[in-house]
Amino acid sequence: MYGVQSVGLEKNPDPSVTIESLVSRYLLEIQAFQPVGPYQICGYSFGGILAYEIAQQLLRAGEKVTFM
């Protein structure tokens, strides 16, 4: 299991950031570590919303996302 650093914890967060842009950034980090799937993505609270969008973007890119 690996985690990504929340963008909102930076010193000067950008208030105009969207969920889609956050996820695109997180996907770069995830795919730098694991370039291809299958992926299992999880999140808690707001992280669950991000996890859902990560899975959607991966699926649209033709990657395999597995469910537990």
Secondary structure as a PSIPRED ss2 file (coil, helix, strand):
# PSIPRED VFORMAT (PSIPRED V4.0)

   1 M C   1.000  0.000  0.000
   2 Y C   1.000  0.000  0.000
   3 G C   1.000  0.000  0.000
   4 V C   1.000  0.000  0.000
   5 Q C   1.000  0.000  0.000
   6 S C   1.000  0.000  0.000
   7 V H   0.000  1.000  0.000
   8 G H   0.000  1.000  0.000
   9 L H   0.000  1.000  0.000
  10 E C   1.000  0.000  0.000
  11 K C   1.000  0.000  0.000
  12 N C   1.000  0.000  0.000
  13 P C   1.000  0.000  0.000
  14 D C   1.000  0.000  0.000
  15 P C   1.000  0.000  0.000
  16 S C   1.000  0.000  0.000
  17 V C   1.000  0.000  0.000
  18 T C   1.000  0.000  0.000
  19 I H   0.000  1.000  0.000
  20 E H   0.000  1.000  0.000
  21 S H   0.000  1.000  0.000
  22 L H   0.000  1.000  0.000
  23 V H   0.000  1.000  0.000
  24 S H   0.000  1.000  0.000
  25 R H   0.000  1.000  0.000
  26 Y H   0.000  1.000  0.000
  27 L H   0.000  1.000  0.000
  28 L H   0.000  1.000  0.000
  29 E H   0.000  1.000  0.000
  30 I H   0.000  1.000  0.000
  31 Q H   0.000  1.000  0.000
  32 A H   0.000  1.000  0.000
  33 F H   0.000  1.000  0.000
  34 Q C   1.000  0.000  0.000
  35 P C   1.000  0.000  0.000
  36 V C   1.000  0.000  0.000
  37 G C   1.000  0.000  0.000
  38 P C   1.000  0.000  0.000
  39 Y E   0.000  0.000  1.000
  40 Q C   1.000  0.000  0.000
  41 I C   1.000  0.000  0.000
  42 C C   1.000  0.000  0.000
  43 G C   1.000  0.000  0.000
  44 Y C   1.000  0.000  0.000
  45 S C   1.000  0.000  0.000
  46 F H   0.000  1.000  0.000
  47 G H   0.000  1.000  0.000
  48 G H   0.000  1.000  0.000
  49 I H   0.000  1.000  0.000
  50 L H   0.000  1.000  0.000
  51 A H   0.000  1.000  0.000
  52 Y H   0.000  1.000  0.000
  53 E H   0.000  1.000  0.000
  54 I H   0.000  1.000  0.000
  55 A H   0.000  1.000  0.000
  56 Q H   0.000  1.000  0.000
  57 Q H   0.000  1.000  0.000
  58 L H   0.000  1.000  0.000
  59 L H   0.000  1.000  0.000
  60 R H   0.000  1.000  0.000
  61 A C   1.000  0.000  0.000
  62 G C   1.000  0.000  0.000
  63 E C   1.000  0.000  0.000
  64 K C   1.000  0.000  0.000
  65 V E   0.000  0.000  1.000
  66 T C   1.000  0.000  0.000
  67 F C   1.000  0.000  0.000
  68 M C   1.000  0.000  0.000
